[in-house]
Amino acid sequence: MKESDRLEAMASGLKSLGIEIEIFPDGIRIEGGDILGGRVNSLGDHRIAMAFSHCCIAFCSTIEIQNCNNVATSFPGFVGLANQVGINLSEQVNTEDE
């Protein structure tokens, strides 16, 4: 079982960063554009958290990725390593019921 609906999670995250998207039953269309930073909820899915951290590299923006404490599931030390190489991550644990 997947931790989240990854397509919907990516779409929601991209929207929160100001990117225009369109969801289809089997995919997503993403309009290019500048990402000025923002806040994304990974919904507890380490793959979503790690995917959005890469936006910081390409766009030199600070993105707060919430609910990503489980990134250690597939990449222990990811947050620390990302910060060492210049990716500006701000980690928060979501305490709200999902």
C-alpha positions as CSV (number, residue, x, y, z in Angstrom):
1,M,0.0,0.0,0.0
2,K,1.3,3.4,-0.9
3,E,1.7,6.1,1.8
4,S,-0.3,8.6,-0.2
5,D,-1.9,9.2,-3.6
6,R,1.4,10.3,-5.2
7,L,-0.1,12.0,-8.2
8,E,-2.5,14.0,-6.1
9,A,0.3,14.8,-3.6
10,M,2.6,16.1,-6.4
11,A,-0.2,18.1,-7.9
12,S,-1.1,19.7,-4.6
13,G,2.5,20.5,-3.9
14,L,3.1,22.0,-7.3
15,K,0.0,24.2,-6.9
16,S,1.2,25.4,-3.5
17,L,4.4,26.5,-5.2
18,G,2.5,28.5,-7.9
19,I,2.8,26.0,-10.7
20,E,-0.1,25.4,-13.0
21,I,-1.1,21.7,-13.4
22,E,-3.8,19.6,-14.9
23,I,-4.5,16.1,-13.6
24,F,-5.6,13.3,-15.9
25,P,-6.7,9.7,-14.9
26,D,-3.2,8.4,-15.9
27,G,-0.9,11.4,-15.5
28,I,-0.4,15.1,-15.0
29,R,0.4,18.1,-17.3
30,I,2.8,20.6,-15.7
31,E,3.2,24.2,-17.0
32,G,6.7,25.5,-16.6
33,G,7.4,28.6,-14.6
34,D,9.4,30.0,-11.8
35,I,9.1,28.6,-8.3
36,L,9.4,31.3,-5.8
37,G,9.4,29.1,-2.8
38,G,6.6,28.0,-0.5
39,R,5.3,25.2,1.7
40,V,4.6,21.6,0.7
41,N,3.1,18.8,2.7
42,S,4.6,15.5,1.8
43,L,1.7,13.6,3.4
44,G,4.1,11.4,5.2
45,D,5.5,10.0,1.9
46,H,9.3,10.1,1.8
47,R,9.4,10.0,-2.0
48,I,7.2,13.2,-2.2
49,A,9.4,15.0,0.3
50,M,12.6,14.0,-1.5
51,A,11.1,15.0,-4.9
52,F,10.2,18.5,-3.8
53,S,13.6,19.1,-2.2
54,H,15.1,19.0,-5.6
55,C,13.0,22.1,-6.6
56,C,15.4,24.1,-4.3
57,I,18.3,23.1,-6.5
58,A,16.8,24.2,-9.8
59,F,15.1,27.4,-8.6
60,C,17.3,28.6,-5.8
61,S,14.2,28.9,-3.6
62,T,13.4,27.9,0.0
63,I,10.7,25.3,0.2
64,E,9.4,24.1,3.5
65,I,8.6,20.4,3.3
66,Q,6.2,19.4,6.0
67,N,5.7,15.9,7.5
68,C,9.0,14.5,6.1
69,N,10.5,12.8,9.2
70,N,10.1,9.4,7.5
71,V,12.6,10.3,4.7
72,A,15.0,8.1,6.7
73,T,13.0,5.1,5.5
74,S,14.8,5.1,2.2
75,F,17.7,7.6,2.7
76,P,19.0,8.0,6.3
77,G,20.7,11.4,6.7
78,F,19.0,12.9,3.6
79,V,17.9,16.1,5.3
80,G,21.4,16.8,6.8
81,L,23.2,15.9,3.6
82,A,20.8,18.1,1.5
83,N,21.5,21.0,3.8
84,Q,25.3,20.4,3.5
85,V,25.1,20.7,-0.3
86,G,23.1,23.9,-0.2
87,I,19.5,22.7,-0.3
88,N,17.6,24.8,2.2
89,L,15.2,22.4,3.9
90,S,13.0,23.2,6.9
91,E,11.7,20.1,8.5
92,Q,8.4,20.0,10.5
93,V,6.4,17.1,11.9
94,N,2.7,17.3,11.1
95,T,0.8,16.6,14.4
96,E,-2.7,17.0,12.8
97,D,-4.8,13.9,12.2
98,E,-4.8,13.0,8.5
